Amino acid sequence: HEGGHAIVAHFLKHHDPVHKVTIVSRGMSGGHTRFIGEATSYHTPAMFKDMLCSALGGHAAEELIFGQASTGPSDDIRKVTQIARSMVTRFGMSEKLGPRTFGRSEEMVFLGREISETRDYSEKVAESIDDEVRTLIDDAHIVATSILNDHRPLLDKLAGVLMEVETLE
């Protein structure tokens, strides 16, 4: 799973470099892949799309190796869905819907949390938003799977090394 994130990210043009990969469990996480430059708040559509691909790398690796994914990528899937939806509804990064925002967020400013979203668009637009989000995620999954298929020996080697040393920087 973690090797999938690392391999996919490594071969993407607009992705931050891999900094650390570990299979040491922490809390609910079975491992972690960290990238240099994660803290930036400036992202282009190409950068977001590469983030989607690498986030789905664990899911794609599990499918490739085991024939199906486990519950392990559940947080990755949540993050991917959130990023894709933000691309479409907050950042105007949808080719189909154009440079617009959809929905208004009500936030608890002092807590920095969003507490509700007011829908200011039609059911037809909602369906278009869902279609765009689905397309972004499906396309990213295809790219992640393709990269892992193309570099399967490297994925196997990385998994073997991680089984021995548990953490690589």
DSSP file (Angstrom, degrees, kcal/mol; ACC not computed):
  #  RESIDUE AA STRUCTURE BP1 BP2  ACC     N-H-->O    O-->H-N    N-H-->O    O-->H-N    TCO  KAPPA ALPHA  PHI   PSI    X-CA   Y-CA   Z-CA
    1    1 A H     >        0   0    0      0, 0.0     4,-1.6     0, 0.0     3,-0.2   0.000 360.0 360.0 360.0 -55.5    0.0    0.0    0.0
    2    2 A E  H  >  +     0   0    0      1,-0.2     4,-2.2     2,-0.2     5,-0.2   0.872 360.0  56.5 -65.8 -35.3    2.6    2.6    1.0
    3    3 A G  H  > S+     0   0    0      1,-0.2     4,-2.9     2,-0.2     5,-0.3   0.863 102.6  56.9 -61.3 -35.1    4.9    1.5   -1.8
    4    4 A G  H  > S+     0   0    0     -3,-0.2     4,-2.2     2,-0.2     5,-0.3   0.917 106.9  47.4 -62.2 -44.7    2.0    2.3   -4.2
    5    5 A H  H  X S+     0   0    0     -4,-1.6     4,-2.4     2,-0.2     5,-0.2   0.946 115.8  45.4 -58.9 -48.2    1.8    5.8   -2.9
    6    6 A A  H  X S+     0   0    0     -4,-2.2     4,-2.3     2,-0.2    -2,-0.2   0.920 114.2  46.0 -65.8 -46.4    5.6    6.3   -3.2
    7    7 A I  H  X S+     0   0    0     -4,-2.9     4,-1.4     2,-0.2    -1,-0.2   0.938 114.7  47.2 -64.4 -47.1    6.0    4.7   -6.7
    8    8 A V  H >< S+     0   0    0     -4,-2.2     3,-0.6    -5,-0.3    -2,-0.2   0.949 113.8  47.6 -60.7 -48.8    3.0    6.6   -8.2
    9    9 A A  H >< S+     0   0    0     -4,-2.4     3,-1.6    -5,-0.3     6,-0.2   0.898 106.6  58.5 -59.4 -41.2    4.2    9.9   -6.8
   10   10 A H  H 3< S+     0   0    0     -4,-2.3    -1,-0.2     1,-0.3    -2,-0.2   0.836 107.6  46.1 -59.2 -34.0    7.8    9.4   -8.0
   11   11 A F  T << S+     0   0    0     -4,-1.4     2,-0.4    -3,-0.6    -1,-0.3   0.259  90.7 100.7 -97.2  12.8    6.7    9.0  -11.6
   12   12 A L    X   -     0   0    0     -3,-1.6     3,-0.9    -4,-0.2    38,-0.0  -0.842  63.3-146.5-101.4 135.7    4.3   12.1  -11.7
   13   13 A K  T 3  S+     0   0    0     -2,-0.4    -1,-0.1     1,-0.2    34,-0.1   0.841  95.3  38.8 -67.7 -36.9    5.6   15.3  -13.2
   14   14 A H  T 3  S+     0   0    0     32,-0.2     2,-0.3     2,-0.1    -1,-0.2   0.040  93.7 105.4-108.1  26.1    3.7   17.7  -10.9
   15   15 A H  S <  S-     0   0    0     -3,-0.9     3,-0.1    -6,-0.2    33,-0.1  -0.815  74.0-108.4-109.1 147.0    4.0   15.9   -7.6
   16   16 A D        -     0   0    0     -2,-0.3    21,-0.1     1,-0.1    -4,-0.1  -0.370  48.6 -94.2 -64.2 149.6    6.3   16.8   -4.7
   17   17 A P        -     0   0    0      0, 0.0    19,-2.6     0, 0.0     2,-0.3  -0.305  41.2-101.4 -66.4 150.2    9.2   14.3   -4.2
   18   18 A V  E     +A   35   0A   0     17,-0.2    17,-0.3     1,-0.2     3,-0.1  -0.552  40.4 175.2 -70.0 132.8    8.8   11.4   -1.8
   19   19 A H  E     +     0   0A   0     15,-3.2     2,-0.3     1,-0.4    16,-0.2   0.782  61.3   2.7-105.4 -44.4   10.6   12.1    1.5
   20   20 A K  E     -A   34   0A   0     14,-1.8    14,-3.1     2,-0.0     2,-0.4  -0.998  50.6-168.6-151.7 140.3    9.7    9.2    3.7
   21   21 A V  E     +AB  33 168A   0    147,-2.7   147,-2.9    -2,-0.3     2,-0.4  -0.998  18.1 170.6-130.0 127.7    7.9    5.8    3.5
   22   22 A T  E     -AB  32 167A   0     10,-2.7    10,-2.5    -2,-0.4   145,-0.2  -0.994  31.6-165.8-138.5 145.6    7.1    3.8    6.6
   23   23 A I        +     0   0    0    143,-2.6     2,-0.5    -2,-0.4   144,-0.1   0.164  55.3 123.1-108.9  14.8    5.0    0.7    7.3
   24   24 A V        -     0   0    0    142,-0.4     2,-0.1     8,-0.1    -2,-0.1  -0.666  65.5-123.3 -75.8 124.2    5.2    1.4   11.1
   25   25 A S        -     0   0    0     -2,-0.5     2,-0.4     5,-0.1     5,-0.2  -0.417  30.0-178.5 -72.2 141.6    1.6    1.6   12.4
   26   26 A R  B >   -C   29   0B   0      3,-2.2     3,-2.4    -2,-0.1     5,-0.2  -0.955  59.1 -46.9-139.6 120.4    0.5    4.8   14.2
   27   27 A G  T 3  S-     0   0    0     -2,-0.4    -2,-0.0     1,-0.3     0, 0.0  -0.358 125.4 -16.0  58.7-127.9   -3.0    5.0   15.5
   28   28 A M  T 3  S+     0   0    0     -2,-0.1     2,-0.4    -3,-0.1    -1,-0.3   0.533 118.2  97.8 -85.1  -6.9   -5.5    3.9   12.9
   29   29 A S  B <   -C   26   0B   0     -3,-2.4    -3,-2.2     1,-0.1     3,-0.1  -0.679  58.3-159.3 -89.2 133.0   -2.8    4.2   10.1
   30   30 A G  S    S-     0   0    0     -2,-0.4     2,-0.3    -5,-0.2    -1,-0.1   0.510  74.7 -31.5 -84.1  -5.0   -0.9    1.1    9.0
   31   31 A G        -     0   0    0     -5,-0.2     2,-0.3   -30,-0.0    -8,-0.2  -0.964  61.9-125.7 172.1-175.1    1.9    3.3    7.5
   32   32 A H  E     -A   22   0A   0    -10,-2.5   -10,-2.7    -2,-0.3     2,-0.5  -0.982   3.6-155.9-159.6 144.0    2.6    6.6    6.0
   33   33 A T  E     -A   21   0A   0     -2,-0.3     2,-0.4   -12,-0.2   -12,-0.2  -0.993  21.0-165.0-121.8 123.4    4.2    8.2    2.9
   34   34 A R  E     -A   20   0A   0    -14,-3.1   -15,-3.2    -2,-0.5   -14,-1.8  -0.847   2.1-154.9-113.1 146.0    5.4   11.8    3.3
   35   35 A F  E >   -A   18   0A   0     -2,-0.4     3,-1.1   -17,-0.3     2,-0.3  -0.882  22.7-111.7-119.3 148.7    6.3   14.2    0.6
   36   36 A I  T 3  S+     0   0    0    -19,-2.6   -17,-0.0    -2,-0.3   -16,-0.0  -0.616 103.8  24.1 -72.9 133.6    8.7   17.2    0.6
   37   37 A G  T >  S+     0   0    0     -2,-0.3     3,-1.4   -21,-0.1    -1,-0.2   0.585  74.0 137.6  91.2  10.5    6.6   20.4    0.1
   38   38 A E  T <   +     0   0    0     -3,-1.1    -2,-0.1     1,-0.2   -22,-0.0   0.764  62.3  67.4 -59.6 -26.0    3.3   19.1    1.5
   39   39 A A  T 3  S+     0   0    0      2,-0.0    -1,-0.2     0, 0.0    -3,-0.0   0.538  71.8 114.7 -79.0  -5.9    2.7   22.4    3.4
   40   40 A T    <   -     0   0    0     -3,-1.4     0, 0.0     1,-0.1     0, 0.0  -0.315  49.4-161.1 -67.4 147.2    2.2   24.6    0.4
   41   41 A S        +     0   0    0      2,-0.0     2,-0.6     1,-0.0    -1,-0.1   0.398  66.9  90.6-106.8   1.1   -1.2   26.2   -0.2
   42   42 A Y        +     0   0    0      2,-0.0     2,-0.4     0, 0.0    -2,-0.1  -0.878  53.0 164.3-101.1 117.5   -0.7   27.1   -3.8
   43   43 A H        -     0   0    0     -2,-0.6    -2,-0.0     4,-0.0     3,-0.0  -0.995  24.9-151.1-136.8 140.4   -1.8   24.3   -6.2
   44   44 A T     >  -     0   0    0     -2,-0.4     4,-2.5   -30,-0.1     5,-0.2  -0.569  38.7-103.3 -94.9 166.9   -2.5   24.1   -9.9
   45   45 A P  H  > S+     0   0    0      0, 0.0     4,-2.7     0, 0.0     5,-0.2   0.900 124.1  53.6 -56.8 -39.5   -5.0   21.7  -11.5
   46   46 A A  H  > S+     0   0    0      2,-0.2     4,-2.0     1,-0.2   -32,-0.2   0.893 108.7  48.8 -63.3 -39.2   -2.0   19.5  -12.6
   47   47 A M  H  > S+     0   0    0      2,-0.2     4,-2.1     1,-0.2    -1,-0.2   0.928 112.1  48.2 -65.8 -45.0   -0.7   19.4   -9.1
   48   48 A F  H  X S+     0   0    0     -4,-2.5     4,-2.3     1,-0.2    -2,-0.2   0.919 110.1  52.2 -61.1 -43.5   -4.1   18.4   -7.7
   49   49 A K  H  X S+     0   0    0     -4,-2.7     4,-2.0     1,-0.2    -1,-0.2   0.895 109.9  48.5 -62.3 -39.5   -4.5   15.7  -10.3
   50   50 A D  H  X S+     0   0    0     -4,-2.0     4,-2.5     2,-0.2    -1,-0.2   0.869 108.7  54.2 -67.1 -35.6   -1.1   14.3   -9.4
   51   51 A M  H  X S+     0   0    0     -4,-2.1     4,-2.4     2,-0.2    -2,-0.2   0.901 107.5  51.0 -62.4 -40.4   -2.1   14.4   -5.7
   52   52 A L  H  X S+     0   0    0     -4,-2.3     4,-1.7     2,-0.2    -2,-0.2   0.924 110.2  49.8 -61.7 -44.0   -5.2   12.4   -6.6
   53   53 A C  H  < S+     0   0    0     -4,-2.0     4,-0.4     1,-0.2    -2,-0.2   0.940 113.1  44.2 -61.5 -48.8   -3.1    9.8   -8.4
   54   54 A S  H >< S+     0   0    0     -4,-2.5     3,-1.1     1,-0.2     4,-0.5   0.883 110.5  55.0 -67.7 -36.2   -0.6    9.3   -5.6
   55   55 A A  H 3< S+     0   0    0     -4,-2.4     3,-0.5     1,-0.3     4,-0.4   0.847 110.5  46.7 -63.7 -32.2   -3.3    9.2   -3.0
   56   56 A L  T 3X S+     0   0    0     -4,-1.7     4,-2.8     1,-0.2    -1,-0.3   0.469  88.3  91.8 -86.3  -1.9   -5.0    6.4   -4.9
   57   57 A G  H <> S+     0   0    0     -3,-1.1     4,-2.2    -4,-0.4    -1,-0.2   0.863  84.4  50.5 -60.7 -37.5   -1.6    4.6   -5.3
   58   58 A G  H  > S+     0   0    0     -4,-0.5     4,-2.2    -3,-0.5    -1,-0.2   0.926 112.2  46.6 -65.8 -44.7   -2.2    2.6   -2.2
   59   59 A H  H  > S+     0   0    0     -4,-0.4     4,-2.2     1,-0.2    -2,-0.2   0.932 114.2  47.7 -61.2 -47.7   -5.7    1.5   -3.3
   60   60 A A  H  X S+     0   0    0     -4,-2.8     4,-2.4     1,-0.2    -1,-0.2   0.871 110.5  52.3 -63.8 -37.5   -4.4    0.6   -6.8
   61   61 A A  H  X S+     0   0    0     -4,-2.2     4,-2.8    -5,-0.2     5,-0.3   0.909 108.6  50.0 -65.8 -41.8   -1.4   -1.3   -5.3
   62   62 A E  H  X S+     0   0    0     -4,-2.2     4,-2.8     1,-0.2     6,-0.8   0.915 112.0  48.2 -62.6 -42.0   -3.7   -3.4   -3.1
   63   63 A E  H  X S+     0   0    0     -4,-2.2     4,-1.5     4,-0.2    -2,-0.2   0.916 113.8  47.4 -62.8 -42.6   -5.9   -4.2   -6.2
   64   64 A L  H  < S+     0   0    0     -4,-2.4    -2,-0.2     2,-0.2    -1,-0.2   0.917 122.3  33.0 -65.1 -45.0   -2.8   -5.1   -8.2
   65   65 A I  H  < S+     0   0    0     -4,-2.8    -2,-0.2    -5,-0.1    -3,-0.2   0.904 134.1  23.8 -81.4 -43.6   -1.2   -7.3   -5.6
   66   66 A F  H  < S-     0   0    0     -4,-2.8    -3,-0.2    -5,-0.3    -2,-0.2   0.492  99.2-116.8-106.5  -4.8   -4.3   -8.9   -3.8
   67   67 A G  S  < S+     0   0    0     -4,-1.5     2,-0.3    -5,-0.5    -4,-0.2   0.344  92.7  39.2  84.5  -8.6   -7.0   -8.6   -6.5
   68   68 A Q  S    S-     0   0    0     -6,-0.8     2,-0.2    -9,-0.0    -2,-0.2  -0.967  84.1-108.5-163.9 157.4   -9.0   -6.2   -4.3
   69   69 A A        -     0   0    0     -2,-0.3   -10,-0.1     1,-0.1     2,-0.1  -0.621  27.5-144.6 -91.5 152.5   -8.5   -3.3   -1.9
   70   70 A S        -     0   0    0     -2,-0.2    -1,-0.1   -11,-0.0    -7,-0.0  -0.147  40.2 -86.1 -94.7-166.2   -9.0   -3.5    1.8
   71   71 A T  S >  S+     0   0    0      1,-0.2     3,-1.9     2,-0.1     4,-0.3   0.537 106.6  95.1 -79.5  -7.3  -10.3   -0.9    4.2
   72   72 A G  T >  S+     0   0    0      1,-0.3     3,-0.6     2,-0.1     4,-0.3   0.856  80.5  49.9 -53.2 -42.2   -6.7    0.4    4.5
   73   73 A P  T 3> S+     0   0    0      0, 0.0     4,-2.7     0, 0.0    -1,-0.3   0.317  77.3 108.6 -82.6  12.3   -7.2    3.1    1.8
   74   74 A S  H <> S+     0   0    0     -3,-1.9     4,-2.0     1,-0.2    -2,-0.1   0.891  81.2  44.9 -59.2 -41.4  -10.4    4.5    3.4
   75   75 A D  H <> S+     0   0    0     -3,-0.6     4,-2.4    -4,-0.3    -1,-0.2   0.882 111.9  53.4 -69.8 -35.8   -8.8    7.7    4.6
   76   76 A D  H  > S+     0   0    0     -4,-0.3     4,-2.8     2,-0.2    -2,-0.2   0.915 109.0  49.4 -60.4 -43.2   -7.1    8.1    1.2
   77   77 A I  H  X S+     0   0    0     -4,-2.7     4,-2.4     2,-0.2    -2,-0.2   0.887 109.7  51.3 -65.5 -39.2  -10.4    7.8   -0.6
   78   78 A R  H  X S+     0   0    0     -4,-2.0     4,-2.2    -5,-0.2    -1,-0.2   0.936 112.9  45.7 -60.9 -46.2  -12.0   10.4    1.8
   79   79 A K  H  X S+     0   0    0     -4,-2.4     4,-2.7     2,-0.2    -2,-0.2   0.905 111.9  51.2 -64.8 -42.2   -9.1   12.8    1.0
   80   80 A V  H  X S+     0   0    0     -4,-2.8     4,-2.8     1,-0.2     5,-0.2   0.923 110.9  48.3 -61.1 -45.0   -9.3   12.1   -2.7
   81   81 A T  H  X S+     0   0    0     -4,-2.4     4,-2.4     1,-0.2    -1,-0.2   0.910 112.4  48.9 -62.4 -42.5  -13.0   12.8   -2.7
   82   82 A Q  H  X S+     0   0    0     -4,-2.2     4,-2.2     2,-0.2    -2,-0.2   0.908 113.1  46.7 -64.3 -43.2  -12.5   16.0   -0.8
   83   83 A I  H  X S+     0   0    0     -4,-2.7     4,-2.5     2,-0.2    -2,-0.2   0.946 114.0  47.0 -65.0 -48.1   -9.8   17.2   -3.1
   84   84 A A  H  X S+     0   0    0     -4,-2.8     4,-1.7     1,-0.2    -2,-0.2   0.910 113.5  48.5 -61.9 -42.8  -11.7   16.4   -6.3
   85   85 A R  H  X S+     0   0    0     -4,-2.4     4,-3.3    -5,-0.2     5,-0.4   0.897 111.7  49.8 -65.1 -39.9  -14.9   18.1   -4.9
   86   86 A S  H  X>S+     0   0    0     -4,-2.2     5,-2.3     2,-0.2     4,-2.2   0.891 106.1  56.4 -65.5 -39.1  -12.9   21.2   -3.9
   87   87 A M  H  <5S+     0   0    0     -4,-2.5     6,-3.0     3,-0.2    -1,-0.2   0.918 117.8  34.5 -55.8 -43.2  -11.3   21.4   -7.3
   88   88 A V  H  <5S+     0   0    0     -4,-1.7     6,-0.3     4,-0.2    12,-0.3   0.915 130.1  29.1 -80.0 -45.5  -14.8   21.5   -8.8
   89   89 A T  H  <5S+     0   0    0     -4,-3.3    13,-2.6    -5,-0.2    -3,-0.2   0.762 131.3  24.9 -94.1 -26.5  -16.8   23.5   -6.2
   90   90 A R  T  <5S+     0   0    0     -4,-2.2    -3,-0.2    -5,-0.4    -4,-0.1   0.777 125.4  37.3-107.4 -35.1  -14.3   25.8   -4.6
   91   91 A F  S   <S-     0   0    0     -5,-2.3    -4,-0.1    -4,-0.0    -3,-0.1   0.424  92.6-125.6-106.2   0.7  -11.4   26.4   -7.0
   92   92 A G        +     0   0    0      8,-0.5    -4,-0.2    -6,-0.3    -5,-0.1   0.852  62.0 140.4  60.9  36.4  -13.2   26.6  -10.3
   93   93 A M        +     0   0    0     -6,-3.0     2,-0.6    -7,-0.2    -5,-0.2  -0.054  27.6 114.4-103.6  31.3  -11.0   23.9  -11.8
   94   94 A S  B  >  -D   98   0C   0      4,-0.6     4,-2.1    -6,-0.3     6,-0.1  -0.900  51.2-159.4-104.5 124.0  -13.7   22.0  -13.8
   95   95 A E  T  4 S+     0   0    0     -2,-0.6    -1,-0.2     1,-0.2    -7,-0.0   0.873  96.0  45.8 -64.9 -35.9  -13.4   22.0  -17.6
   96   96 A K  T  4 S+     0   0    0      1,-0.2    -1,-0.2     2,-0.1    -2,-0.0   0.896 123.4  30.8 -75.3 -42.2  -17.1   21.2  -17.9
   97   97 A L  T  4 S-     0   0    0      1,-0.2    -2,-0.2    31,-0.1    -1,-0.2   0.612 101.3-146.0 -96.9 -14.6  -18.4   23.7  -15.3
   98   98 A G  B  <  -D   94   0C   0     -4,-2.1     2,-2.2     1,-0.1    -4,-0.6  -0.113  46.8 -27.1  80.2-177.1  -15.8   26.4  -15.7
   99   99 A P  S    S+     0   0    0      0, 0.0     2,-0.3     0, 0.0    -1,-0.1  -0.464  96.6 115.4 -78.1  76.1  -14.3   28.9  -13.3
  100  100 A R        -     0   0    0     -2,-2.2    -8,-0.5   -12,-0.3     2,-0.3  -0.922  57.4-130.2-135.0 159.9  -17.2   29.1  -10.8
  101  101 A T        -     0   0    0     -2,-0.3     2,-0.4   -10,-0.1   -11,-0.2  -0.847  17.3-155.2-108.8 154.6  -17.7   28.2   -7.2
  102  102 A F        +     0   0    0    -13,-2.6    19,-0.1    -2,-0.3    17,-0.1  -0.994  54.7  11.7-133.5 127.3  -20.7   26.2   -6.0
  103  103 A G        -     0   0    0     -2,-0.4     2,-0.5     1,-0.1    16,-0.2   0.182  69.6-112.6  89.1 149.5  -22.2   26.3   -2.5
  104  104 A R  E     -E  118   0D   0     14,-2.3    14,-3.4    -3,-0.0     2,-0.4  -0.979  25.1-142.4-119.0 129.9  -21.5   28.7    0.3
  105  105 A S  E     -E  117   0D   0     -2,-0.5     2,-0.6    12,-0.2    12,-0.2  -0.757   2.3-153.1 -94.6 136.7  -19.8   27.4    3.5
  106  106 A E  E     -E  116   0D   0     10,-2.8     9,-2.7    -2,-0.4    10,-1.5  -0.945  25.4-167.4-102.5 123.0  -20.8   28.6    6.9
  107  107 A E  E     -E  114   0D   0     -2,-0.6     2,-1.2     7,-0.2     7,-0.2  -0.826  33.4-130.8-117.5 151.7  -17.7   28.4    9.2
  108  108 A M  E >>> -E  113   0D   0      5,-3.1     4,-1.8    -2,-0.3     3,-1.7  -0.808  32.0-167.9 -91.4  91.4  -17.0   28.6   12.8
  109  109 A V  T 345S+     0   0    0     -2,-1.2     3,-0.2     1,-0.3    -1,-0.2   0.862  80.3  54.9 -55.2 -42.8  -14.2   31.0   12.3
  110  110 A F  T 345S+     0   0    0      1,-0.2    -1,-0.3    -3,-0.1    -2,-0.0   0.736 117.4  36.8 -67.9 -19.7  -12.9   30.7   15.8
  111  111 A L  T <45S-     0   0    0     -3,-1.7    -1,-0.2     2,-0.2    -2,-0.2   0.573 102.4-131.0-102.3 -14.1  -12.6   27.0   15.5
  112  112 A G  T  <5 +     0   0    0     -4,-1.8     2,-0.4     1,-0.2    -3,-0.2   0.763  64.1 127.5  70.4  25.1  -11.5   27.0   11.8
  113  113 A R  E   < -E  108   0D   0     -5,-1.3    -5,-3.1     0, 0.0     2,-0.4  -0.903  61.9-126.1-119.5 144.8  -14.1   24.4   10.9
  114  114 A E  E     +E  107   0D   0     -2,-0.4    -7,-0.2    -7,-0.2     3,-0.1  -0.730  26.2 178.6 -81.8 130.2  -16.8   24.3    8.3
  115  115 A I  E     -     0   0D   0     -9,-2.7     2,-0.3    -2,-0.4    -8,-0.2   0.660  60.4  -1.3-110.1 -20.0  -20.2   23.6    9.9
  116  116 A S  E     -E  106   0D   0    -10,-1.5   -10,-2.8     2,-0.0     2,-0.4  -0.990  53.7-141.6-161.8 161.4  -22.5   23.7    7.0
  117  117 A E  E     -E  105   0D   0     -2,-0.3     2,-0.5   -12,-0.2   -12,-0.2  -0.996  13.9-146.2-130.3 130.1  -22.8   24.3    3.3
  118  118 A T  E     -E  104   0D   0    -14,-3.4   -14,-2.3    -2,-0.4     2,-0.6  -0.829  18.3-134.9 -94.4 126.5  -25.7   26.1    1.6
  119  119 A R        +     0   0    0     -2,-0.5   -17,-0.0   -16,-0.2    -2,-0.0  -0.717  27.7 173.1 -85.1 120.0  -26.5   24.7   -1.8
  120  120 A D        +     0   0    0     -2,-0.6     2,-0.3     2,-0.1    -1,-0.1  -0.158  53.6  75.3-117.3  36.7  -27.0   27.6   -4.3
  121  121 A Y  S    S-     0   0    0    -19,-0.1   -19,-0.0     1,-0.0    -2,-0.0  -0.948  79.8 -95.9-146.2 163.0  -27.3   25.5   -7.5
  122  122 A S     >  -     0   0    0     -2,-0.3     4,-2.2     1,-0.1     5,-0.1  -0.169  34.6-107.9 -77.3 169.1  -29.8   23.3   -9.2
  123  123 A E  H  > S+     0   0    0      2,-0.2     4,-2.2     1,-0.2     5,-0.2   0.857 121.2  56.3 -63.3 -36.1  -30.1   19.5   -9.1
  124  124 A K  H  > S+     0   0    0      2,-0.2     4,-1.8     1,-0.2    -1,-0.2   0.914 108.7  45.8 -63.3 -43.0  -28.8   19.4  -12.7
  125  125 A V  H  > S+     0   0    0      2,-0.2     4,-2.7     1,-0.2    -2,-0.2   0.891 109.2  56.2 -66.4 -38.8  -25.7   21.3  -11.6
  126  126 A A  H  X S+     0   0    0     -4,-2.2     4,-2.5     1,-0.2    -2,-0.2   0.902 107.4  48.9 -58.8 -41.1  -25.3   19.0   -8.6
  127  127 A E  H  X S+     0   0    0     -4,-2.2     4,-2.4     2,-0.2    -1,-0.2   0.891 110.5  50.6 -65.3 -39.3  -25.3   16.0  -11.0
  128  128 A S  H  X S+     0   0    0     -4,-1.8     4,-2.5     2,-0.2    -2,-0.2   0.898 109.5  51.0 -64.8 -39.9  -22.7   17.7  -13.2
  129  129 A I  H  X S+     0   0    0     -4,-2.7     4,-2.7     2,-0.2     5,-0.2   0.947 111.0  48.1 -60.9 -48.5  -20.5   18.3  -10.1
  130  130 A D  H  X S+     0   0    0     -4,-2.5     4,-2.6     1,-0.2    -2,-0.2   0.899 111.4  50.8 -59.4 -41.3  -20.8   14.7   -9.1
  131  131 A D  H  X S+     0   0    0     -4,-2.4     4,-2.5     2,-0.2    -1,-0.2   0.913 111.2  47.8 -62.7 -43.5  -19.9   13.6  -12.7
  132  132 A E  H  X S+     0   0    0     -4,-2.5     4,-2.5     2,-0.2    -2,-0.2   0.915 112.5  48.5 -64.9 -43.3  -16.9   15.9  -12.7
  133  133 A V  H  X S+     0   0    0     -4,-2.7     4,-2.3     1,-0.2     5,-0.2   0.936 112.6  48.9 -61.3 -46.7  -15.7   14.6   -9.3
  134  134 A R  H  X S+     0   0    0     -4,-2.6     4,-3.0    -5,-0.2     5,-0.2   0.912 111.1  50.2 -59.7 -44.0  -16.2   11.0  -10.4
  135  135 A T  H  X S+     0   0    0     -4,-2.5     4,-2.8     2,-0.2     5,-0.3   0.919 109.7  50.2 -62.8 -45.0  -14.3   11.6  -13.6
  136  136 A L  H  X S+     0   0    0     -4,-2.5     4,-2.0     2,-0.2    -1,-0.2   0.926 115.7  42.8 -58.4 -45.4  -11.3   13.2  -11.7
  137  137 A I  H  X S+     0   0    0     -4,-2.3     4,-2.3     2,-0.2    -2,-0.2   0.922 114.9  48.8 -69.8 -44.7  -11.1   10.3   -9.4
  138  138 A D  H  X S+     0   0    0     -4,-3.0     4,-2.1    -5,-0.2    -2,-0.2   0.916 112.0  49.1 -61.7 -43.3  -11.6    7.6  -12.0
  139  139 A D  H  X S+     0   0    0     -4,-2.8     4,-2.2    -5,-0.2    -1,-0.2   0.908 111.2  50.0 -62.2 -42.0   -8.9    9.2  -14.2
  140  140 A A  H  X S+     0   0    0     -4,-2.0     4,-2.7    -5,-0.3    -1,-0.2   0.889 109.1  51.6 -64.5 -39.3   -6.5    9.4  -11.3
  141  141 A H  H  X S+     0   0    0     -4,-2.3     4,-2.5     2,-0.2    -1,-0.2   0.894 108.7  51.3 -64.9 -39.3   -7.1    5.7  -10.5
  142  142 A I  H  X S+     0   0    0     -4,-2.1     4,-2.3     2,-0.2    -2,-0.2   0.924 111.6  47.0 -62.8 -44.7   -6.4    4.7  -14.1
  143  143 A V  H  X S+     0   0    0     -4,-2.2     4,-2.6     2,-0.2     5,-0.2   0.935 112.7  49.0 -63.5 -46.2   -3.1    6.7  -14.0
  144  144 A A  H  X S+     0   0    0     -4,-2.7     4,-2.2     1,-0.2    -2,-0.2   0.926 112.8  47.5 -59.4 -46.1   -2.1    5.2  -10.7
  145  145 A T  H  X S+     0   0    0     -4,-2.5     4,-2.5     1,-0.2    -1,-0.2   0.901 111.6  50.9 -62.7 -42.1   -2.9    1.7  -11.9
  146  146 A S  H  X S+     0   0    0     -4,-2.3     4,-2.5     2,-0.2    -2,-0.2   0.919 109.9  49.2 -62.4 -45.4   -1.0    2.2  -15.1
  147  147 A I  H  X S+     0   0    0     -4,-2.6     4,-1.6     1,-0.2    -1,-0.2   0.928 112.9  47.4 -60.6 -45.2    2.1    3.5  -13.3
  148  148 A L  H  < S+     0   0    0     -4,-2.2     7,-0.2     1,-0.2    -1,-0.2   0.883 111.5  50.1 -67.5 -37.5    2.1    0.5  -11.0
  149  149 A N  H >< S+     0   0    0     -4,-2.5     3,-0.9     1,-0.2    -1,-0.2   0.913 112.2  48.3 -63.2 -41.5    1.6   -1.9  -13.8
  150  150 A D  H 3< S+     0   0    0     -4,-2.5    -2,-0.2     1,-0.2    -1,-0.2   0.782 122.6  33.7 -68.2 -27.4    4.5   -0.3  -15.7
  151  151 A H  T 3X S+     0   0    0     -4,-1.6     4,-2.1    -5,-0.2     3,-0.4  -0.096  74.3 132.9-121.9  33.8    6.8   -0.4  -12.6
  152  152 A R  H <> S+     0   0    0     -3,-0.9     4,-2.7     1,-0.2     5,-0.2   0.876  72.0  54.7 -56.2 -42.9    5.6   -3.6  -10.9
  153  153 A P  H  > S+     0   0    0      0, 0.0     4,-2.3     0, 0.0    -1,-0.2   0.900 109.5  48.5 -60.1 -37.5    9.2   -4.9  -10.3
  154  154 A L  H  > S+     0   0    0     -3,-0.4     4,-2.8     2,-0.2    -2,-0.2   0.902 110.5  50.8 -67.1 -40.8   10.1   -1.7   -8.5
  155  155 A L  H  X S+     0   0    0     -4,-2.1     4,-2.5    -7,-0.2    -1,-0.2   0.927 111.4  48.1 -60.9 -45.5    6.9   -1.9   -6.4
  156  156 A D  H  X S+     0   0    0     -4,-2.7     4,-2.1     2,-0.2    -2,-0.2   0.908 112.9  48.2 -62.1 -42.1    7.8   -5.5   -5.4
  157  157 A K  H  X S+     0   0    0     -4,-2.3     4,-2.4    -5,-0.2    -2,-0.2   0.927 112.1  48.5 -65.3 -44.8   11.3   -4.5   -4.6
  158  158 A L  H  X S+     0   0    0     -4,-2.8     4,-2.7     1,-0.2    -2,-0.2   0.912 110.9  51.0 -61.9 -42.9   10.2   -1.5   -2.5
  159  159 A A  H  X S+     0   0    0     -4,-2.5     4,-2.0     1,-0.2    -1,-0.2   0.906 110.3  50.1 -60.9 -41.5    7.7   -3.7   -0.6
  160  160 A G  H  X S+     0   0    0     -4,-2.1     4,-1.2     2,-0.2    -2,-0.2   0.918 111.6  46.9 -63.5 -44.2   10.4   -6.2    0.1
  161  161 A V  H  X S+     0   0    0     -4,-2.4     4,-3.0     1,-0.2     3,-0.5   0.914 111.2  51.9 -64.5 -43.0   12.8   -3.6    1.5
  162  162 A L  H  X S+     0   0    0     -4,-2.7     4,-2.0     1,-0.2    -1,-0.2   0.859 104.9  56.3 -63.1 -34.3   10.0   -2.0    3.6
  163  163 A M  H  < S+     0   0    0     -4,-2.0    -1,-0.2    -5,-0.2    -2,-0.2   0.832 114.9  40.1 -64.4 -30.4    9.3   -5.5    5.1
  164  164 A E  H  < S+     0   0    0     -4,-1.2    -2,-0.2    -3,-0.5    -1,-0.2   0.925 133.4  17.8 -82.3 -49.1   12.9   -5.7    6.2
  165  165 A V  H  < S-     0   0    0     -4,-3.0     2,-1.3    -5,-0.1    -3,-0.2   0.585  81.7-150.2-106.6 -12.0   13.7   -2.1    7.4
  166  166 A E  S  < S+     0   0    0     -4,-2.0  -143,-2.6    -5,-0.5  -142,-0.4  -0.020  73.5  51.9  70.1 -31.0   10.1   -0.7    7.9
  167  167 A T  E     -B   22   0A   0     -2,-1.3     2,-0.4  -145,-0.2  -145,-0.2  -0.998  58.2-177.6-141.2 134.2   11.1    2.9    7.1
  168  168 A L  E      B   21   0A   0   -147,-2.9  -147,-2.7    -2,-0.4  -149,-0.0  -0.985 360.0 360.0-127.3 140.9   12.9    4.5    4.2
  169  169 A E              0   0    0     -2,-0.4    -1,-0.1  -149,-0.2  -147,-0.1   0.331 360.0 360.0-117.1 360.0   13.9    8.2    3.8
